[in-house]
Amino acid sequence: MDISRIKGIIVPLLIPVNDDETVNEPKLREVVDRVIDGGVQGILAFGSNSEFYMLTDDEMETIFKIIVDETADRVPVFFGMGPIRTSHGVKLAKMAQRLGAFGISVLQPMFLKPTDKELYDHFKTIADTVPDLPMLLYNNPRVGYKLNAELVSNLAHDVKNIVGVKDSSGDLTYFEEVVRLTSDIEFRPFTGKDTLIFLGLCAGSYGSVCSTANGLAEQVVDIYNKFEAGDYKGSREAQYAFNPARLVQNKASFPVATKDMANLLGMNVGKPILPSQPSSGDVLAGMKTEMDKLLGTKAAN
């Protein structure tokens, strides 16, 4: 299993929808081309900012086919999922393999508070279903708990195709522990906070999964590329210049800020899926102001 392509900036692709909440295929293809042209090194279909929890399995199949077709293997495409039921995760993993996914990304179950054994068995069962597909664990404390570093390490050592983790905790001490505990094997940790690309790389990450790369790919990728070229000061400066444009999005309700940003940039990707609604007033104005500062231009009205 070659995992050398799992690196860099991976974008959790937003899903443009029409007014009736069906996928807007032409716009989705435009977004795929935009992020690849912007330099991202991977696409995550159905990340948190992709609104995956709003989609039926049939909708996910339709959308994933479009993404894979438009990508045409220019970058790896991962199929993201957050199943509560293990058997549902098995079904989605098989679907991902059938549809040509490069790999899968699996979020810990929402709503529940599983034991480490339950989580271990959940992830291992899904991974074992598709032993030839690389699998990334996805640690996001938004669900109410996080995957402890020892659990991540045990899965990484015991399950051949669990080859990385996306950590959205923002806890760098935790992230460093994951890196330390897996440093003896080929394992690829990624940060999941756009504001921590530089510091994550300093700690040993292979890159970052960044929602802002949907609209600001060049700015996000620049942080990674400068670091990889050995320009650590330039990477840090690029990160600090970028951060206000990401931090201002925290004032919006999750996950609408990604589409707010895209629409301010003139991408016309439609609204978030109800009950989520677009931002307005001071929240939207603040995003526009910070993007104008970052880009040195005027974002679209």
C-alpha positions as CSV (number, residue, x, y, z in Angstrom):
1,M,0.0,0.0,0.0
2,D,1.6,3.3,-1.2
3,I,0.7,6.1,1.1
4,S,3.3,8.6,-0.2
5,R,0.5,10.7,-1.8
6,I,-1.1,11.3,1.6
7,K,0.4,14.7,2.5
8,G,0.0,18.4,2.2
9,I,-3.2,20.4,2.3
10,I,-6.3,18.3,2.0
11,V,-9.6,20.1,1.5
12,P,-12.9,18.9,3.0
13,L,-14.8,19.9,-0.1
14,L,-18.0,21.9,0.3
15,I,-21.0,20.6,-1.6
16,P,-22.8,23.3,-3.7
17,V,-26.6,22.8,-3.7
18,N,-29.5,24.2,-5.6
19,D,-32.5,25.9,-3.9
20,D,-34.2,22.5,-3.6
21,E,-31.0,21.2,-1.8
22,T,-30.1,18.8,-4.7
23,V,-26.4,18.8,-5.7
24,N,-25.4,21.5,-8.1
25,E,-23.2,19.4,-10.3
26,P,-21.7,22.1,-12.5
27,K,-20.7,24.1,-9.4
28,L,-19.3,21.1,-7.7
29,R,-17.1,20.4,-10.7
30,E,-16.0,24.1,-10.6
31,V,-15.0,23.8,-6.9
32,V,-13.0,20.6,-7.6
33,D,-11.1,22.3,-10.3
34,R,-10.6,25.5,-8.3
35,V,-9.0,23.7,-5.3
36,I,-6.8,21.5,-7.5
37,D,-5.6,24.5,-9.5
38,G,-5.0,26.2,-6.1
39,G,-2.5,23.5,-5.2
40,V,-4.2,21.3,-2.7
41,Q,-2.8,17.8,-2.5
42,G,-5.9,15.9,-1.6
43,I,-9.7,16.1,-1.5
44,L,-11.8,14.9,1.4
45,A,-15.4,14.3,0.3
46,F,-17.8,14.4,3.2
47,G,-15.8,16.2,5.8
48,S,-17.5,18.1,8.6
49,N,-17.7,21.3,6.5
50,S,-19.0,19.2,3.6
51,E,-22.3,18.8,5.5
52,F,-22.0,15.0,5.3
53,Y,-24.5,14.5,8.2
54,M,-27.2,16.1,6.0
55,L,-26.8,13.6,3.2
56,T,-28.4,10.2,2.5
57,D,-26.3,7.3,1.3
58,D,-27.7,7.7,-2.2
59,E,-26.8,11.4,-2.3
60,M,-23.3,10.6,-1.1
61,E,-22.9,8.1,-3.9
62,T,-24.1,10.6,-6.5
63,I,-21.8,13.3,-5.2
64,F,-18.8,11.1,-4.8
65,K,-19.1,9.9,-8.4
66,I,-19.0,13.5,-9.6
67,I,-16.0,14.4,-7.5
68,V,-14.0,11.3,-8.6
69,D,-14.8,11.9,-12.2
70,E,-13.8,15.6,-12.2
71,T,-10.7,15.0,-10.1
72,A,-9.5,12.3,-12.6
73,D,-6.8,11.2,-10.2
74,R,-5.0,14.5,-10.2
75,V,-5.1,14.3,-6.4
76,P,-6.2,11.5,-4.0
77,V,-9.9,11.6,-3.1
78,F,-10.9,10.3,0.4
79,F,-14.4,9.3,1.3
80,G,-15.3,10.7,4.7
81,M,-17.9,9.2,7.0
82,G,-19.1,9.5,10.6
83,P,-21.3,6.4,11.2
84,I,-22.7,5.8,14.6
85,R,-23.6,2.2,13.7
86,T,-20.6,0.0,12.8
87,S,-22.4,-1.9,10.1
88,H,-23.3,1.4,8.4
89,G,-19.6,2.2,8.4
90,V,-18.9,-1.1,6.8
91,K,-21.5,-0.4,4.1
92,L,-20.1,3.1,3.4
93,A,-16.5,1.7,3.3
94,K,-17.5,-0.8,0.7
95,M,-19.3,1.9,-1.3
96,A,-16.2,4.1,-1.2
97,Q,-14.1,1.2,-2.5
98,R,-16.5,0.5,-5.3
99,L,-16.7,4.1,-6.4
100,G,-12.9,4.5,-6.6
101,A,-11.9,6.2,-3.4
102,F,-8.2,6.5,-2.7
103,G,-8.9,6.1,1.0
104,I,-11.5,6.7,3.7
105,S,-11.7,8.9,6.7
106,V,-13.7,7.8,9.7
107,L,-15.0,10.1,12.5
108,Q,-15.7,8.7,15.9
109,P,-19.4,8.0,16.5
110,M,-21.5,11.0,17.5
111,F,-23.9,11.2,20.4
112,L,-22.5,8.0,22.1
113,K,-19.7,7.9,24.7
114,P,-18.0,4.6,23.7
115,T,-15.3,2.8,25.7
116,D,-11.9,2.5,24.2
117,K,-12.6,-1.1,23.4
118,E,-15.8,-0.2,21.6
119,L,-14.0,2.4,19.6
120,Y,-11.1,0.1,18.8
121,D,-13.5,-2.6,17.5
122,H,-15.6,0.0,15.6
123,F,-12.6,1.4,13.7
124,K,-10.9,-2.0,13.2
125,T,-14.1,-3.6,11.8
126,I,-14.5,-0.8,9.2
127,A,-10.8,-0.9,8.3
128,D,-10.8,-4.7,7.9
129,T,-13.7,-4.4,5.5
130,V,-11.4,-2.6,3.0
131,P,-7.9,-3.8,3.8
132,D,-6.4,-2.4,0.6
133,L,-7.7,1.2,1.2
134,P,-5.8,3.6,3.4
135,M,-7.9,4.8,6.4
136,L,-7.5,7.9,8.4
137,L,-8.9,8.2,11.8
138,Y,-10.7,11.5,12.4
139,N,-10.5,12.9,15.9
140,N,-13.1,15.7,16.4
141,P,-14.0,16.6,20.0
142,R,-17.1,18.4,18.6
143,V,-18.9,15.0,19.0
144,G,-18.4,15.3,22.8
145,Y,-15.2,13.4,23.4
146,K,-11.8,12.8,21.8
147,L,-9.9,9.7,20.8
148,N,-7.1,9.3,23.3
149,A,-3.6,9.2,21.9
150,E,-3.0,5.6,23.2
151,L,-6.0,4.4,21.3
152,V,-4.8,6.0,18.1
153,S,-1.4,4.5,18.6
154,N,-2.9,1.0,19.2
155,L,-5.0,1.1,16.1
156,A,-2.1,2.5,14.0
157,H,0.2,-0.4,15.2
158,D,-2.4,-3.2,15.0
159,V,-4.3,-2.4,11.8
160,K,-2.3,-2.3,8.6
161,N,-4.4,0.1,6.6
162,I,-5.0,2.6,9.4
163,V,-2.3,4.9,8.2
164,G,-3.0,8.4,9.6
165,V,-5.2,10.7,11.7
166,K,-6.8,14.0,11.3
167,D,-6.9,15.8,14.6
168,S,-9.3,18.7,14.9
169,S,-8.9,19.1,18.7
170,G,-6.5,22.1,18.4
171,D,-4.6,20.6,21.4
172,L,-0.9,20.6,20.3
173,T,0.2,18.6,23.4
174,Y,-2.2,15.9,22.4
175,F,-1.1,16.1,18.8
176,E,2.6,15.8,19.8
177,E,1.7,12.7,21.8
178,V,0.1,11.1,18.8
179,V,3.2,11.9,16.7
180,R,5.5,10.5,19.5
181,L,3.6,7.3,20.0
182,T,3.5,6.5,16.3
183,S,7.0,7.7,15.3
184,D,8.3,4.1,15.0
185,I,5.9,3.2,12.2
186,E,4.8,4.8,8.9
187,F,1.9,6.8,10.1
188,R,0.7,10.2,9.0
189,P,-0.9,12.7,11.5
190,F,-2.6,15.8,10.1
191,T,-3.8,18.8,12.0
192,G,-7.5,19.8,11.4
193,K,-7.2,23.4,12.4
194,D,-6.5,25.9,9.6
195,T,-4.7,28.2,12.1
196,L,-2.3,25.4,13.2
197,I,-0.8,24.4,9.8
198,F,2.7,25.9,10.6
199,L,2.8,24.7,14.3
200,G,1.5,21.3,13.3
201,L,4.3,20.9,10.7
202,C,6.8,21.9,13.4
203,A,5.4,19.1,15.6
204,G,5.7,16.5,12.9
205,S,2.4,16.6,10.9
206,Y,2.3,15.6,7.2
207,G,0.0,18.5,6.5
208,S,-3.4,19.8,7.4
209,V,-7.1,19.3,6.5
210,C,-8.4,22.9,5.9
211,S,-11.9,24.0,5.1
212,T,-10.7,27.5,4.1
213,A,-8.9,25.9,1.1
214,N,-12.3,25.7,-0.6
215,G,-11.9,29.4,-1.4
216,L,-8.4,30.4,-0.3
217,A,-6.4,27.4,-1.5
218,E,-3.4,29.4,-2.7
219,Q,-3.0,31.2,0.7
220,V,-3.4,28.0,2.7
221,V,-1.1,25.9,0.4
222,D,1.6,28.7,0.6
223,I,2.0,28.0,4.3
224,Y,2.7,24.4,3.7
225,N,4.9,24.9,0.6
226,K,7.1,27.5,2.3
227,F,7.7,25.1,5.3
228,E,8.5,22.2,3.0
229,A,11.0,24.4,1.1
230,G,12.8,25.2,4.4
231,D,11.5,28.8,4.6
232,Y,10.2,28.4,8.2
233,K,10.1,32.2,8.8
234,G,8.1,32.7,5.6
235,S,5.7,29.9,6.5
236,R,5.1,31.3,10.0
237,E,4.5,34.8,8.5
238,A,2.1,33.4,5.9
239,Q,0.2,31.6,8.7
240,Y,0.0,34.7,10.9
241,A,-1.2,36.8,7.9
242,F,-3.9,34.2,7.1
243,N,-5.2,33.5,10.7
244,P,-7.6,36.5,11.0
245,A,-9.5,35.4,7.9
246,R,-10.1,32.1,9.6
247,L,-10.7,33.2,13.1
248,V,-13.4,35.6,12.1
249,Q,-15.4,32.6,10.8
250,N,-15.8,31.4,14.4
251,K,-18.5,34.0,14.8
252,A,-20.7,32.2,12.3
253,S,-22.7,29.1,13.3
254,F,-21.2,25.8,12.3
255,P,-20.8,24.9,9.4
256,V,-22.1,27.8,7.4
257,A,-18.9,29.9,7.4
258,T,-17.3,27.8,4.6
259,K,-20.1,28.6,2.2
260,D,-20.3,32.2,3.4
261,M,-16.6,32.5,2.5
262,A,-17.0,30.9,-0.9
263,N,-20.0,33.1,-1.8
264,L,-18.2,36.3,-0.7
265,L,-15.5,35.2,-3.1
266,G,-18.0,35.0,-5.9
267,M,-18.1,31.2,-6.1
268,N,-21.9,31.1,-5.9
269,V,-22.1,27.7,-4.2
270,G,-25.6,28.2,-2.8
271,K,-26.9,28.1,0.8
272,P,-26.1,25.6,3.5
273,I,-28.6,22.8,4.0
274,L,-31.4,23.6,6.4
275,P,-31.7,24.1,9.3
276,S,-28.3,25.9,8.8
277,Q,-28.7,29.3,7.2
278,P,-26.3,31.8,5.7
279,S,-24.6,34.4,8.0
280,S,-25.7,38.0,7.7
281,G,-25.0,41.5,9.3
282,D,-21.9,42.0,11.3
283,V,-20.8,38.4,11.1
284,L,-20.8,38.4,7.3
285,A,-19.3,41.9,7.1
286,G,-16.4,40.8,9.4
287,M,-15.6,37.9,7.1
288,K,-15.5,40.2,4.1
289,T,-13.3,42.7,5.9
290,E,-10.7,40.1,6.9
291,M,-10.7,38.4,3.4
292,D,-10.2,41.8,1.8
293,K,-7.2,42.4,4.1
294,L,-5.7,38.9,3.3
295,L,-6.2,39.1,-0.5
296,G,-5.5,42.8,-0.9
297,T,-8.6,43.0,-3.0
298,K,-12.3,43.4,-2.6
299,A,-14.3,40.2,-2.0
300,A,-17.6,39.9,-3.9
301,N,-20.7,41.4,-2.4
